[in-house]
Amino acid sequence: MTKEPAIPKEAVALADELRTALHHVFRRIRQEGDSDPHGLTLQHKLLLSTISKAPGIGVAELARMEKLRGPTMSGHIKALENAGLVRRAVPNPEDRRRVGLLLTPQGEAVIEDIRSRRLDWLARKLAQLPPDGAQALRHAIQYLNEIGE
């Protein structure tokens, strides 16, 4: 069994600062999206986003991804269906028990509006940075993407 080398204190301190900063930024972005006129819960927005990224996803798979019980997820999906934001796809002829979920045109418009509001807020904040601050963020993005891979 090989022992991993100790993490330098500077790396631990940087990790904590970065985690805190990212937490604050994500919370503010989410709050900006929460000020939307659609009246959706955060959970419903997350589900719409997941369905938009994985069209045709099944209810059971969505429940596993979101770590929710099946009946709980079914209730959320029923609410989104009743709001006209989600519809069930035609059953798979090979497995008629599995029915995928799709956004309706209204659901697509809602998710696009939320994303647009969040992007606009972030772009306004970035536009207020001095040029060297914006450049530093451009450089940091490369490394953040590497960390995320």
N, CA and C atoms as an extended XYZ file, in Angstrom:
447
Properties=species:S:1:pos:R:3:atomname:S:1:resname:S:1:resid:I:1 pbc="F F F"
N         0.835       -1.165        0.000 N   MET     1
C         0.000        0.000        0.000 CA  MET     1
C         0.892        1.245        0.000 C   MET     1
N         0.744        2.092       -1.026 N   THR     2
C         1.555        3.293       -1.091 CA  THR     2
C         0.833        4.430       -0.390 C   THR     2
N         1.609        5.187        0.317 N   LYS     3
C         1.061        6.321        1.038 CA  LYS     3
C         1.180        7.560        0.153 C   LYS     3
N         0.083        8.294        0.026 N   GLU     4
C         0.115        9.513       -0.783 CA  GLU     4
C         0.901       10.582       -0.038 C   GLU     4
N         1.630       11.411       -0.809 N   PRO     5
C         2.398       12.474       -0.149 CA  PRO     5
C         1.467       13.485        0.519 C   PRO     5
N         1.971       14.112        1.543 N   ALA     6
C         1.194       15.124        2.259 CA  ALA     6
C         0.879       16.285        1.325 C   ALA     6
N        -0.278       16.857        1.516 N   ILE     7
C        -0.683       18.015        0.709 CA  ILE     7
C        -0.076       19.257        1.348 C   ILE     7
N         0.606       20.079        0.547 N   PRO     8
C         1.192       21.303        1.114 CA  PRO     8
C         0.123       22.205        1.730 C   PRO     8
N         0.488       22.865        2.830 N   LYS     9
C        -0.443       23.761        3.523 CA  LYS     9
C        -0.977       24.847        2.600 C   LYS     9
N        -0.117       25.323        1.687 N   GLU    10
C        -0.540       26.372        0.756 CA  GLU    10
C        -1.662       25.872       -0.149 C   GLU    10
N        -1.577       24.608       -0.562 N   ALA    11
C        -2.621       24.033       -1.423 CA  ALA    11
C        -3.932       23.881       -0.656 C   ALA    11
N        -3.843       23.493        0.612 N   VAL    12
C        -5.041       23.358        1.437 CA  VAL    12
C        -5.694       24.725        1.630 C   VAL    12
N        -4.892       25.739        1.901 N   ALA    13
C        -5.423       27.095        2.098 CA  ALA    13
C        -6.065       27.605        0.809 C   ALA    13
N        -5.406       27.383       -0.332 N   LEU    14
C        -5.953       27.807       -1.618 CA  LEU    14
C        -7.257       27.069       -1.908 C   LEU    14
N        -7.295       25.778       -1.627 N   ALA    15
C        -8.514       24.988       -1.848 CA  ALA    15
C        -9.670       25.547       -1.024 C   ALA    15
N        -9.402       25.910        0.209 N   ASP    16
C       -10.456       26.444        1.063 CA  ASP    16
C       -10.939       27.801        0.556 C   ASP    16
N       -10.019       28.660        0.156 N   GLU    17
C       -10.410       29.967       -0.383 CA  GLU    17
C       -11.219       29.813       -1.666 C   GLU    17
N       -10.771       28.917       -2.553 N   LEU    18
C       -11.470       28.697       -3.818 CA  LEU    18
C       -12.858       28.113       -3.578 C   LEU    18
N       -12.947       27.129       -2.689 N   ARG    19
C       -14.241       26.523       -2.380 CA  ARG    19
C       -15.222       27.567       -1.870 C   ARG    19
N       -14.752       28.422       -0.982 N   THR    20
C       -15.603       29.468       -0.414 CA  THR    20
C       -16.038       30.462       -1.489 C   THR    20
N       -15.094       30.896       -2.317 N   ALA    21
C       -15.420       31.861       -3.372 CA  ALA    21
C       -16.420       31.262       -4.362 C   ALA    21
N       -16.178       30.023       -4.784 N   LEU    22
C       -17.090       29.381       -5.735 CA  LEU    22
C       -18.476       29.204       -5.119 C   LEU    22
N       -18.525       28.856       -3.852 N   HIS    23
C       -19.800       28.705       -3.164 CA  HIS    23
C       -20.595       30.011       -3.214 C   HIS    23
N       -19.927       31.131       -2.917 N   HIS    24
C       -20.608       32.433       -2.921 CA  HIS    24
C       -21.082       32.801       -4.327 C   HIS    24
N       -20.239       32.568       -5.323 N   VAL    25
C       -20.619       32.905       -6.702 CA  VAL    25
C       -21.802       32.045       -7.152 C   VAL    25
N       -21.724       30.739       -6.898 N   PHE    26
C       -22.824       29.854       -7.303 CA  PHE    26
C       -24.122       30.226       -6.605 C   PHE    26
N       -24.028       30.574       -5.324 N   ARG    27
C       -25.230       30.960       -4.591 CA  ARG    27
C       -25.846       32.224       -5.192 C   ARG    27
N       -25.010       33.200       -5.534 N   ARG    28
C       -25.527       34.435       -6.131 CA  ARG    28
C       -26.135       34.184       -7.513 C   ARG    28
N       -25.504       33.328       -8.303 N   ILE    29
C       -26.058       32.990       -9.618 CA  ILE    29
C       -27.413       32.309       -9.436 C   ILE    29
N       -27.486       31.373       -8.502 N   ARG    30
C       -28.738       30.662       -8.246 CA  ARG    30
C       -29.813       31.634       -7.761 C   ARG    30
N       -29.431       32.581       -6.900 N   GLN    31
C       -30.396       33.562       -6.406 CA  GLN    31
C       -30.925       34.419       -7.542 C   GLN    31
N       -30.061       34.746       -8.486 N   GLU    32
C       -30.499       35.542       -9.630 CA  GLU    32
C       -31.544       34.766      -10.427 C   GLU    32
N       -31.317       33.480      -10.602 N   GLY    33
C       -32.295       32.639      -11.291 CA  GLY    33
C       -33.557       32.452      -10.474 C   GLY    33
N       -33.429       32.538       -9.139 N   ASP    34
C       -34.587       32.359       -8.268 CA  ASP    34
C       -35.520       33.561       -8.312 C   ASP    34
N       -35.029       34.680       -8.813 N   SER    35
C       -35.883       35.865       -8.882 CA  SER    35
C       -36.732       35.847      -10.156 C   SER    35
N       -36.879       34.668      -10.754 N   ASP    36
C       -37.634       34.566      -11.992 CA  ASP    36
C       -39.136       34.578      -11.709 C   ASP    36
N       -39.930       34.862      -12.710 N   PRO    37
C       -41.380       34.950      -12.524 CA  PRO    37
C       -42.101       33.613      -12.622 C   PRO    37
N       -41.375       32.512      -12.729 N   HIS    38
C       -42.000       31.221      -12.991 CA  HIS    38
C       -42.508       30.525      -11.738 C   HIS    38
N       -42.025       30.929      -10.580 N   GLY    39
C       -42.499       30.354       -9.326 CA  GLY    39
C       -42.122       28.899       -9.114 C   GLY    39
N       -41.009       28.482       -9.679 N   LEU    40
C       -40.565       27.097       -9.531 CA  LEU    40
C       -39.673       26.950       -8.308 C   LEU    40
N       -39.705       25.777       -7.715 N   THR    41
C       -38.785       25.495       -6.617 CA  THR    41
C       -37.397       25.244       -7.204 C   THR    41
N       -36.388       25.329       -6.361 N   LEU    42
C       -35.025       25.033       -6.806 CA  LEU    42
C       -34.947       23.605       -7.341 C   LEU    42
N       -35.611       22.667       -6.663 N   GLN    43
C       -35.606       21.268       -7.114 CA  GLN    43
C       -36.201       21.147       -8.513 C   GLN    43
N       -37.286       21.847       -8.781 N   HIS    44
C       -37.907       21.779      -10.104 CA  HIS    44
C       -36.995       22.383      -11.175 C   HIS    44
N       -36.307       23.451      -10.831 N   LYS    45
C       -35.353       24.041      -11.783 CA  LYS    45
C       -34.223       23.066      -12.079 C   LYS    45
N       -33.730       22.394      -11.043 N   LEU    46
C       -32.669       21.405      -11.249 CA  LEU    46
C       -33.148       20.261      -12.129 C   LEU    46
N       -34.380       19.811      -11.906 N   LEU    47
C       -34.918       18.722      -12.718 CA  LEU    47
C       -35.103       19.152      -14.169 C   LEU    47
N       -35.613       20.357      -14.382 N   LEU    48
C       -35.748       20.862      -15.754 CA  LEU    48
C       -34.392       20.922      -16.439 C   LEU    48
N       -33.390       21.394      -15.708 N   SER    49
C       -32.048       21.489      -16.278 CA  SER    49
C       -31.512       20.109      -16.648 C   SER    49
N       -31.696       19.133      -15.766 N   THR    50
C       -31.214       17.781      -16.034 CA  THR    50
C       -31.931       17.173      -17.230 C   THR    50
N       -33.244       17.355      -17.297 N   ILE    51
C       -34.009       16.813      -18.425 CA  ILE    51
C       -33.586       17.498      -19.721 C   ILE    51
N       -33.295       18.800      -19.667 N   SER    52
C       -32.874       19.501      -20.880 CA  SER    52
C       -31.522       18.998      -21.379 C   SER    52
N       -30.659       18.577      -20.448 N   LYS    53
C       -29.333       18.070      -20.825 CA  LYS    53
C       -29.369       16.594      -21.203 C   LYS    53
N       -30.402       15.880      -20.767 N   ALA    54
C       -30.517       14.443      -21.055 CA  ALA    54
C       -31.944       14.129      -21.506 C   ALA    54
N       -32.350       14.655      -22.674 N   PRO    55
C       -33.715       14.400      -23.135 CA  PRO    55
C       -33.981       12.901      -23.251 C   PRO    55
N       -35.160       12.490      -22.799 N   GLY    56
C       -35.521       11.089      -22.854 CA  GLY    56
C       -35.130       10.309      -21.611 C   GLY    56
N       -34.555       10.988      -20.632 N   ILE    57
C       -34.169       10.308      -19.386 CA  ILE    57
C       -35.426        9.743      -18.717 C   ILE    57
N       -35.289        8.581      -18.113 N   GLY    58
C       -36.411        7.967      -17.424 CA  GLY    58
C       -36.564        8.492      -16.009 C   GLY    58
N       -37.749        8.322      -15.466 N   VAL    59
C       -38.032        8.801      -14.112 CA  VAL    59
C       -37.131        8.110      -13.097 C   VAL    59
N       -36.955        6.795      -13.232 N   ALA    60
C       -36.126        6.056      -12.274 CA  ALA    60
C       -34.669        6.517      -12.345 C   ALA    60
N       -34.166        6.707      -13.549 N   GLU    61
C       -32.782        7.166      -13.706 CA  GLU    61
C       -32.617        8.568      -13.135 C   GLU    61
N       -33.590        9.419      -13.382 N   LEU    62
C       -33.556       10.777      -12.845 CA  LEU    62
C       -33.572       10.746      -11.318 C   LEU    62
N       -34.381        9.873      -10.754 N   ALA    63
C       -34.433        9.743       -9.294 CA  ALA    63
C       -33.082        9.297       -8.744 C   ALA    63
N       -32.442        8.339       -9.409 N   ARG    64
C       -31.115        7.884       -8.962 CA  ARG    64
C       -30.094        9.018       -9.046 C   ARG    64
N       -30.117        9.747      -10.159 N   MET    65
C       -29.164       10.853      -10.334 CA  MET    65
C       -29.322       11.914       -9.250 C   MET    65
N       -30.566       12.207       -8.923 N   GLU    66
C       -30.850       13.271       -7.958 CA  GLU    66
C       -30.933       12.757       -6.519 C   GLU    66
N       -30.710       11.440       -6.363 N   LYS    67
C       -30.739       10.814       -5.042 CA  LYS    67
C       -32.074       11.052       -4.326 C   LYS    67
N       -33.154       10.817       -5.077 N   LEU    68
C       -34.505       10.926       -4.530 CA  LEU    68
C       -35.208        9.584       -4.664 C   LEU    68
N       -36.149        9.330       -3.779 N   ARG    69
C       -36.940        8.105       -3.874 CA  ARG    69
C       -37.874        8.205       -5.081 C   ARG    69
N       -38.236        7.065       -5.636 N   GLY    70
C       -39.104        7.015       -6.805 CA  GLY    70
C       -40.413        7.770       -6.635 C   GLY    70
N       -41.156        7.521       -5.541 N   PRO    71
C       -42.423        8.241       -5.355 CA  PRO    71
C       -42.233        9.759       -5.243 C   PRO    71
N       -41.142       10.173       -4.612 N   THR    72
C       -40.859       11.609       -4.500 CA  THR    72
C       -40.621       12.196       -5.882 C   THR    72
N       -39.817       11.499       -6.690 N   MET    73
C       -39.540       11.979       -8.036 CA  MET    73
C       -40.812       11.999       -8.869 C   MET    73
N       -41.633       10.976       -8.733 N   SER    74
C       -42.890       10.931       -9.488 CA  SER    74
C       -43.760       12.145       -9.169 C   SER    74
N       -43.774       12.533       -7.898 N   GLY    75
C       -44.534       13.726       -7.510 CA  GLY    75
C       -43.994       14.992       -8.161 C   GLY    75
N       -42.667       15.113       -8.191 N   HIS    76
C       -42.063       16.285       -8.838 CA  HIS    76
C       -42.389       16.303      -10.334 C   HIS    76
N       -42.290       15.144      -10.970 N   ILE    77
C       -42.555       15.081      -12.408 CA  ILE    77
C       -44.017       15.388      -12.689 C   ILE    77
N       -44.903       14.873      -11.853 N   LYS    78
C       -46.333       15.160      -12.025 CA  LYS    78
C       -46.586       16.668      -11.927 C   LYS    78
N       -45.937       17.335      -10.974 N   ALA    79
C       -46.099       18.787      -10.827 CA  ALA    79
C       -45.581       19.522      -12.072 C   ALA    79
N       -44.442       19.069      -12.599 N   LEU    80
C       -43.889       19.703      -13.799 CA  LEU    80
C       -44.769       19.435      -15.022 C   LEU    80
N       -45.366       18.256      -15.073 N   GLU    81
C       -46.311       17.948      -16.161 CA  GLU    81
C       -47.549       18.840      -16.051 C   GLU    81
N       -48.080       18.958      -14.838 N   ASN    82
C       -49.276       19.779      -14.627 CA  ASN    82
C       -49.024       21.246      -14.956 C   ASN    82
N       -47.779       21.681      -14.776 N   ALA    83
C       -47.415       23.063      -15.116 CA  ALA    83
C       -47.157       23.228      -16.609 C   ALA    83
N       -47.187       22.121      -17.352 N   GLY    84
C       -46.974       22.182      -18.796 CA  GLY    84
C       -45.521       22.318      -19.199 C   GLY    84
N       -44.596       21.925      -18.302 N   LEU    85
C       -43.170       22.104      -18.571 CA  LEU    85
C       -42.483       20.825      -19.032 C   LEU    85
N       -43.054       19.680      -18.679 N   VAL    86
C       -42.464       18.377      -19.000 CA  VAL    86
C       -43.551       17.497      -19.599 C   VAL    86
N       -43.130       16.653      -20.539 N   ARG    87
C       -44.053       15.654      -21.081 CA  ARG    87
C       -43.334       14.319      -21.151 C   ARG    87
N       -44.121       13.281      -21.200 N   ARG    88
C       -43.549       11.943      -21.332 CA  ARG    88
C       -43.479       11.596      -22.813 C   ARG    88
N       -42.339       11.009      -23.195 N   ALA    89
C       -42.144       10.614      -24.585 CA  ALA    89
C       -42.943        9.354      -24.872 C   ALA    89
N       -43.081        9.045      -26.140 N   VAL    90
C       -43.731        7.802      -26.541 CA  VAL    90
C       -42.911        6.642      -25.972 C   VAL    90
N       -43.561        5.641      -25.389 N   PRO    91
C       -42.809        4.522      -24.791 CA  PRO    91
C       -41.890        3.844      -25.800 C   PRO    91
N       -40.785        3.355      -25.293 N   ASN    92
C       -39.825        2.614      -26.091 CA  ASN    92
C       -40.475        1.294      -26.510 C   ASN    92
N       -40.534        0.989      -27.823 N   PRO    93
C       -41.185       -0.252      -28.241 CA  PRO    93
C       -40.500       -1.510      -27.691 C   PRO    93
N       -39.215       -1.420      -27.371 N   GLU    94
C       -38.496       -2.572      -26.834 CA  GLU    94
C       -38.743       -2.762      -25.342 C   GLU    94
N       -39.085       -1.690      -24.645 N   ASP    95
C       -39.377       -1.766      -23.216 CA  ASP    95
C       -40.469       -0.750      -22.920 C   ASP    95
N       -41.710       -1.177      -23.035 N   ARG    96
C       -42.845       -0.258      -22.916 CA  ARG    96
C       -42.997        0.296      -21.490 C   ARG    96
N       -42.280       -0.304      -20.524 N   ARG    97
C       -42.340        0.230      -19.154 CA  ARG    97
C       -41.551        1.519      -19.030 C   ARG    97
N       -40.535        1.681      -19.870 N   ARG    98
C       -39.670        2.860      -19.769 CA  ARG    98
C       -40.201        3.972      -20.658 C   ARG    98
N       -40.506        5.078      -20.028 N   VAL    99
C       -40.990        6.248      -20.750 CA  VAL    99
C       -40.047        7.395      -20.435 C   VAL    99
N       -39.472        7.986      -21.449 N   GLY   100
C       -38.546        9.086      -21.246 CA  GLY   100
C       -39.255       10.409      -21.017 C   GLY   100
N       -38.536       11.337      -20.439 N   LEU   101
C       -39.067       12.667      -20.150 CA  LEU   101
C       -38.455       13.685      -21.105 C   LEU   101
N       -39.281       14.606      -21.539 N   LEU   102
C       -38.847       15.671      -22.431 CA  LEU   102
C       -39.412       16.994      -21.932 C   LEU   102
N       -38.712       18.081      -22.229 N   LEU   103
C       -39.270       19.394      -21.940 CA  LEU   103
C       -40.274       19.741      -23.026 C   LEU   103
N       -41.325       20.417      -22.627 N   THR   104
C       -42.268       20.962      -23.594 CA  THR   104
C       -41.653       22.261      -24.135 C   THR   104
N       -42.214       22.833      -25.188 N   PRO   105
C       -41.712       24.143      -25.621 CA  PRO   105
C       -41.753       25.182      -24.491 C   PRO   105
N       -42.790       25.128      -23.664 N   GLN   106
C       -42.871       26.048      -22.518 CA  GLN   106
C       -41.744       25.762      -21.526 C   GLN   106
N       -41.457       24.493      -21.273 N   GLY   107
C       -40.367       24.118      -20.374 CA  GLY   107
C       -39.030       24.581      -20.910 C   GLY   107
N       -38.829       24.435      -22.220 N   GLU   108
C       -37.587       24.908      -22.843 CA  GLU   108
C       -37.447       26.415      -22.691 C   GLU   108
N       -38.562       27.140      -22.863 N   ALA   109
C       -38.530       28.599      -22.724 CA  ALA   109
C       -38.200       29.001      -21.285 C   ALA   109
N       -38.763       28.291      -20.313 N   VAL   110
C       -38.505       28.597      -18.902 CA  VAL   110
C       -37.031       28.377      -18.578 C   VAL   110
N       -36.480       27.228      -18.984 N   ILE   111
C       -35.087       26.934      -18.652 CA  ILE   111
C       -34.161       27.915      -19.367 C   ILE   111
N       -34.499       28.290      -20.577 N   GLU   112
C       -33.685       29.271      -21.304 CA  GLU   112
C       -33.750       30.630      -20.614 C   GLU   112
N       -34.916       31.016      -20.117 N   ASP   113
C       -35.059       32.284      -19.408 CA  ASP   113
C       -34.222       32.289      -18.130 C   ASP   113
N       -34.260       31.199      -17.380 N   ILE   114
C       -33.476       31.106      -16.145 CA  ILE   114
C       -31.989       31.206      -16.461 C   ILE   114
N       -31.543       30.442      -17.458 N   ARG   115
C       -30.127       30.471      -17.838 CA  ARG   115
C       -29.718       31.868      -18.317 C   ARG   115
N       -30.576       32.494      -19.078 N   SER   116
C       -30.285       33.832      -19.595 CA  SER   116
C       -30.160       34.849      -18.465 C   SER   116
N       -31.062       34.786      -17.490 N   ARG   117
C       -30.999       35.693      -16.341 CA  ARG   117
C       -29.696       35.508      -15.569 C   ARG   117
N       -29.306       34.252      -15.372 N   ARG   118
C       -28.074       33.958      -14.633 CA  ARG   118
C       -26.848       34.416      -15.413 C   ARG   118
N       -26.839       34.155      -16.705 N   LEU   119
C       -25.712       34.571      -17.541 CA  LEU   119
C       -25.601       36.092      -17.589 C   LEU   119
N       -26.732       36.767      -17.735 N   ASP   120
C       -26.719       38.237      -17.761 CA  ASP   120
C       -26.160       38.808      -16.465 C   ASP   120
N       -26.583       38.237      -15.329 N   TRP   121
C       -26.090       38.723      -14.040 CA  TRP   121
C       -24.573       38.567      -13.966 C   TRP   121
N       -24.086       37.376      -14.326 N   LEU   122
C       -22.649       37.125      -14.255 CA  LEU   122
C       -21.880       38.010      -15.231 C   LEU   122
N       -22.395       38.197      -16.427 N   ALA   123
C       -21.728       39.057      -17.415 CA  ALA   123
C       -21.653       40.503      -16.916 C   ALA   123
N       -22.722       40.981      -16.276 N   ARG   124
C       -22.687       42.344      -15.715 CA  ARG   124
C       -21.607       42.468      -14.652 C   ARG   124
N       -21.493       41.462      -13.796 N   LYS   125
C       -20.464       41.484      -12.747 CA  LYS   125
C       -19.060       41.427      -13.353 C   LYS   125
N       -18.866       40.586      -14.347 N   LEU   126
C       -17.549       40.469      -14.989 CA  LEU   126
C       -17.183       41.752      -15.731 C   LEU   126
N       -18.170       42.430      -16.302 N   ALA   127
C       -17.908       43.685      -17.022 CA  ALA   127
C       -17.408       44.779      -16.084 C   ALA   127
N       -17.669       44.637      -14.795 N   GLN   128
C       -17.235       45.631      -13.812 CA  GLN   128
C       -15.799       45.409      -13.338 C   GLN   128
N       -15.216       44.276      -13.710 N   LEU   129
C       -13.845       43.987      -13.285 CA  LEU   129
C       -12.848       44.846      -14.053 C   LEU   129
N       -11.731       45.171      -13.416 N   PRO   130
C       -10.674       45.845      -14.168 CA  PRO   130
C       -10.102       44.853      -15.197 C   PRO   130
N        -9.499       45.360      -16.270 N   PRO   131
C        -8.977       44.465      -17.312 CA  PRO   131
C        -8.043       43.381      -16.790 C   PRO   131
N        -7.175       43.712      -15.830 N   ASP   132
C        -6.252       42.686      -15.332 CA  ASP   132
C        -6.993       41.614      -14.525 C   ASP   132
N        -8.083       41.980      -13.868 N   GLY   133
C        -8.890       40.999      -13.146 CA  GLY   133
C        -9.593       40.047      -14.109 C   GLY   133
N       -10.137       40.600      -15.194 N   ALA   134
C       -10.787       39.760      -16.202 CA  ALA   134
C        -9.772       38.822      -16.845 C   ALA   134
N        -8.581       39.318      -17.096 N   GLN   135
C        -7.531       38.490      -17.696 CA  GLN   135
C        -7.114       37.372      -16.739 C   GLN   135
N        -7.023       37.682      -15.465 N   ALA   136
C        -6.665       36.661      -14.480 CA  ALA   136
C        -7.720       35.553      -14.451 C   ALA   136
N        -8.992       35.929      -14.548 N   LEU   137
C       -10.041       34.912      -14.591 CA  LEU   137
C        -9.953       34.065      -15.856 C   LEU   137
N        -9.634       34.683      -16.992 N   ARG   138
C        -9.474       33.911      -18.232 CA  ARG   138
C        -8.393       32.844      -18.056 C   ARG   138
N        -7.293       33.212      -17.425 N   HIS   139
C        -6.215       32.248      -17.193 CA  HIS   139
C        -6.655       31.163      -16.194 C   HIS   139
N        -7.393       31.563      -15.179 N   ALA   140
C        -7.831       30.606      -14.159 CA  ALA   140
C        -8.800       29.578      -14.735 C   ALA   140
N        -9.592       29.969      -15.717 N   ILE   141
C       -10.568       29.057      -16.296 CA  ILE   141
C        -9.903       27.796      -16.836 C   ILE   141
N        -8.754       27.958      -17.481 N   GLN   142
C        -8.025       26.806      -18.025 CA  GLN   142
C        -7.728       25.799      -16.907 C   GLN   142
N        -7.241       26.286      -15.782 N   TYR   143
C        -6.866       25.400      -14.680 CA  TYR   143
C        -8.098       24.839      -13.981 C   TYR   143
N        -9.154       25.622      -13.872 N   LEU   144
C       -10.383       25.113      -13.283 CA  LEU   144
C       -10.963       23.982      -14.137 C   LEU   144
N       -10.897       24.142      -15.457 N   ASN   145
C       -11.350       23.081      -16.336 CA  ASN   145
C       -10.500       21.820      -16.173 C   ASN   145
N        -9.198       21.988      -15.992 N   GLU   146
C        -8.339       20.833      -15.776 CA  GLU   146
C        -8.683       20.119      -14.468 C   GLU   146
N        -8.958       20.888      -13.412 N   ILE   147
C        -9.344       20.303      -12.132 CA  ILE   147
C       -10.641       19.514      -12.287 C   ILE   147
N       -11.562       20.069      -13.065 N   GLY   148
C       -12.872       19.443      -13.233 CA  GLY   148
C       -12.882       18.203      -14.108 C   GLY   148
N       -11.820       17.984      -14.852 N   GLU   149
C       -11.809       16.819      -15.764 CA  GLU   149
C       -11.420       15.549      -15.075 C   GLU   149
